[in-house]
Amino acid sequence: MSTIEEATEADAEGIAAVFAPYATGSVVTFETTPPTAAQWRAKIRDSMWPFLVLAEEGEVLGYALATPWRPKPAYRYAVETTIYLAPDATGRGYGRRLLDELVKRCGEAGARQAIAVIVDSGSPASRNLHRAAGFTDAGVLRRVGFKHDRWLDTLLMQRELG
């Protein structure tokens, strides 16, 4: 049985392992160098908003976190959501459970808007997941990223909370 809990520093190695293949081998993130476990531990420690892990029998299968949308004070009720699953954990409903729990906890923590920034790489999985969780399209930023020898768009999606 899988569980969703608030991330702890002990989860950093598992989180790093989930994210690394996306940074090095895909265009779903604009990161090119995977953060180390030490960098993930610092991110967990410094998190102001929910940072969740989905695990099964002690193995991290995915994570989701919220970060401030922008640093200016007027944006203090808006968060950017991030979600990643281990490649072998996709297609089992974990993404939906994790995103729903993140959105719920963000609302409980006082956030009023959740914003997802999705690299529009031609794969509809993330877009479909966010739509199923109540996010709507808010706009497209054209050719704002360059990775693996191609220009990439980002799709902004938004959901009202609380």
C-alpha positions as CSV (number, residue, x, y, z in Angstrom):
1,M,0.0,0.0,0.0
2,S,1.4,3.4,-0.9
3,T,1.3,6.3,1.5
4,I,1.5,10.1,1.0
5,E,3.4,11.9,3.8
6,E,5.2,15.2,4.3
7,A,8.8,14.9,3.0
8,T,11.6,14.5,5.5
9,E,15.3,14.8,4.9
10,A,15.5,11.0,4.9
11,D,13.5,11.1,1.6
12,A,16.1,13.1,-0.2
13,E,18.0,10.2,-1.8
14,G,14.7,8.8,-3.1
15,I,13.5,12.2,-4.4
16,A,16.9,12.7,-6.2
17,A,16.5,9.3,-7.8
18,V,13.0,10.0,-9.0
19,F,14.0,13.4,-10.6
20,A,17.4,12.6,-12.1
21,P,16.3,10.9,-15.2
22,Y,14.0,13.7,-16.1
23,A,16.8,16.3,-15.8
24,T,19.2,14.3,-17.9
25,G,17.1,12.5,-20.4
26,S,13.9,14.4,-21.1
27,V,12.5,17.9,-21.8
28,V,9.8,17.8,-19.1
29,T,12.0,20.0,-17.0
30,F,14.4,22.8,-17.9
31,E,16.9,21.5,-15.3
32,T,19.9,19.9,-17.0
33,T,21.9,18.9,-13.9
34,P,20.0,16.8,-11.3
35,P,20.1,18.3,-7.8
36,T,22.1,16.2,-5.3
37,A,20.5,14.6,-2.2
38,A,22.1,17.3,-0.1
39,Q,20.4,20.0,-2.3
40,W,17.1,18.2,-1.9
41,R,17.6,18.0,1.9
42,A,18.0,21.8,2.0
43,K,14.9,22.3,-0.2
44,I,12.9,20.1,2.2
45,R,14.2,22.0,5.2
46,D,13.5,25.4,3.7
47,S,10.1,24.5,2.3
48,M,7.4,27.1,3.2
49,W,4.6,25.1,1.5
50,P,3.7,21.4,1.4
51,F,6.4,19.0,0.1
52,L,4.9,15.5,-0.2
53,V,6.3,12.1,-1.0
54,L,4.5,9.1,-2.2
55,A,6.2,5.9,-1.0
56,E,5.5,2.2,-1.0
57,E,7.4,-0.1,1.5
58,G,9.9,2.7,2.1
59,E,10.7,3.4,-1.6
60,V,9.9,6.9,-2.9
61,L,7.8,6.5,-6.0
62,G,7.0,10.2,-6.5
63,Y,6.9,13.6,-4.9
64,A,5.0,16.8,-5.2
65,L,5.8,20.2,-3.8
66,A,4.6,23.8,-3.8
67,T,6.9,26.8,-3.9
68,P,6.1,30.5,-3.9
69,W,4.9,31.6,-7.4
70,R,7.0,34.8,-7.3
71,P,8.9,36.5,-4.5
72,K,7.0,39.8,-4.4
73,P,4.6,40.2,-1.3
74,A,1.5,40.6,-3.4
75,Y,2.0,37.0,-4.8
76,R,2.1,35.5,-1.3
77,Y,-1.2,33.5,-1.8
78,A,-0.1,31.9,-5.1
79,V,2.0,28.8,-5.3
80,E,3.7,26.9,-8.2
81,T,3.1,23.2,-8.1
82,T,5.6,20.5,-9.1
83,I,5.0,16.8,-9.4
84,Y,7.2,13.9,-10.5
85,L,6.8,10.1,-10.5
86,A,9.4,7.5,-10.9
87,P,9.1,6.3,-14.6
88,D,8.0,2.8,-13.5
89,A,5.3,4.3,-11.1
90,T,3.3,6.0,-13.9
91,G,-0.1,4.8,-15.0
92,R,-1.3,3.6,-11.6
93,G,-3.2,6.6,-10.4
94,Y,-0.3,7.8,-8.1
95,G,0.0,11.2,-9.9
96,R,-3.6,12.0,-9.4
97,R,-3.5,11.0,-5.7
98,L,-0.4,13.0,-5.1
99,L,-1.6,16.1,-7.0
100,D,-5.0,16.1,-5.3
101,E,-3.3,15.8,-1.8
102,L,-0.9,18.7,-2.7
103,V,-3.7,21.0,-3.8
104,K,-5.7,20.1,-0.7
105,R,-2.8,20.8,1.7
106,C,-1.9,24.1,-0.1
107,G,-5.5,25.3,0.3
108,E,-5.4,24.4,4.0
109,A,-2.1,26.3,4.3
110,G,-3.6,29.5,3.0
111,A,-2.8,29.4,-0.7
112,R,-5.5,30.7,-3.0
113,Q,-4.1,30.0,-6.5
114,A,-2.0,27.0,-7.7
115,I,-0.1,27.4,-10.9
116,A,1.5,24.6,-12.9
117,V,4.3,25.4,-15.5
118,I,4.3,22.4,-17.9
119,V,6.9,22.0,-20.6
120,D,4.8,21.5,-23.7
121,S,6.9,18.7,-25.2
122,G,4.2,17.0,-27.1
123,S,3.4,14.5,-24.3
124,P,-0.1,15.1,-23.0
125,A,0.3,13.2,-19.7
126,S,1.1,16.2,-17.4
127,R,-1.5,18.4,-19.1
128,N,-4.1,15.7,-18.8
129,L,-3.3,15.0,-15.1
130,H,-3.6,18.7,-14.2
131,R,-6.9,19.1,-16.2
132,A,-8.3,16.1,-14.3
133,A,-7.3,17.8,-11.0
134,G,-9.2,20.9,-11.9
135,F,-6.5,23.1,-13.5
136,T,-7.4,25.1,-16.5
137,D,-5.2,26.6,-19.2
138,A,-3.9,30.1,-18.4
139,G,-1.6,30.7,-21.3
140,V,1.4,29.5,-23.3
141,L,4.9,31.0,-23.3
142,R,6.4,30.2,-26.7
143,R,10.0,29.1,-27.3
144,V,11.2,30.1,-23.8
145,G,13.4,27.1,-23.2
146,F,16.1,25.4,-25.2
147,K,17.1,21.8,-24.2
148,H,18.3,18.8,-26.2
149,D,18.7,20.9,-29.3
150,R,15.1,22.1,-29.5
151,W,13.1,25.2,-28.5
152,L,10.3,24.4,-26.0
153,D,7.1,26.1,-25.0
154,T,5.6,26.2,-21.5
155,L,1.9,25.8,-20.8
156,L,0.7,27.7,-17.7
157,M,-2.3,26.1,-15.9
158,Q,-4.1,27.5,-12.9
159,R,-6.5,26.3,-10.2
160,E,-8.3,28.4,-7.6
161,L,-8.0,27.0,-4.1
162,G,-9.8,27.6,-0.8
